Amino acid sequence: MTACILYGLSLARLQQGMMNSIRKTNDNHHRVAGMFVLISMLPTAGIIVSILLIAKSSSLNTSTGLMFGQYANLLLATLNFVILGGYGIDRSED
């Protein structure tokens, strides 16, 4: 569940930074918007994986591999939040 929240927060921060970046550049609207769509697929895919892991772990059969997958997903969500979310915040403060 925490991974879903982190992916969502990083996506929101990335959107905020990219919209501010689009407002500042006049020539590169299409390129910035295209890069935003491409980069925003990472947190979106992470949300989907998180939901699948939550659904799988709600069954009675939990395995070691599933637990490892949940921890790996949380680590990736944290990295995603720090990198993409930090980039978005940095771009929005310019």
C-alpha positions in Angstrom: 0.0 0.0 0.0 2.8 2.4 0.8 4.4 1.8 -2.6 1.1 2.8 -4.3 1.1 6.1 -2.3 4.8 6.8 -3.1 4.2 6.1 -6.8 1.2 8.4 -6.8 3.1 11.2 -5.0 6.0 11.0 -7.4 3.6 11.2 -10.3 1.9 14.3 -8.8 5.2 16.0 -8.1 6.5 15.2 -11.6 3.3 16.7 -13.1 3.7 19.8 -11.1 7.3 20.3 -12.3 6.6 19.5 -15.9 3.7 21.9 -16.1 5.9 24.6 -14.7 8.6 23.7 -17.2 6.2 23.8 -20.1 5.1 27.3 -19.0 8.7 28.6 -19.0 9.7 27.2 -22.4 8.1 28.5 -25.5 9.9 26.5 -28.2 9.9 23.0 -26.7 6.2 22.4 -25.7 5.9 19.2 -27.7 9.2 17.8 -26.7 8.6 18.5 -23.0 5.1 17.1 -23.1 6.3 14.0 -24.9 9.1 13.4 -22.4 6.5 13.9 -19.6 4.3 11.2 -21.0 7.2 8.8 -21.4 8.6 9.4 -17.9 5.1 9.3 -16.3 4.8 5.7 -17.4 7.3 4.6 -14.8 5.1 5.5 -11.7 2.0 4.4 -13.5 3.5 0.9 -14.2 4.6 0.9 -10.6 1.0 1.5 -9.4 -0.2 -1.4 -11.5 2.4 -3.7 -10.1 1.6 -2.6 -6.6 -2.0 -3.3 -7.0 -1.3 -6.7 -8.5 1.0 -7.5 -5.5 -1.7 -6.4 -3.0 -4.2 -8.6 -4.8 -1.9 -11.6 -4.8 -0.9 -11.1 -1.1 -4.5 -11.0 -0.1 -4.8 -14.7 -0.8 -4.0 -17.2 1.9 -1.0 -18.5 0.0 1.9 -16.1 0.6 5.3 -17.2 -0.5 8.8 -16.0 0.1 9.0 -14.8 -3.5 5.9 -12.7 -3.0 7.3 -11.1 0.1 10.6 -10.4 -1.7 8.6 -8.8 -4.6 6.7 -6.6 -2.1 9.9 -5.3 -0.5 11.6 -4.8 -3.9 8.5 -2.9 -5.1 8.7 -0.7 -2.0 12.4 0.0 -2.6 11.7 0.9 -6.3 8.8 3.2 -5.2 11.0 5.0 -2.7 13.7 5.5 -5.4 11.1 6.6 -7.8 9.7 9.1 -5.3 13.2 10.5 -4.5 14.4 10.7 -8.1 11.3 11.7 -10.1 9.5 13.5 -7.2 12.7 15.4 -6.4 13.1 16.3 -10.1 9.5 17.5 -10.2 9.9 19.6 -7.0 13.1 21.1 -8.3 11.5 22.1 -11.6 8.5 23.6 -9.9 10.6 25.8 -7.7 12.6 27.4 -10.5 
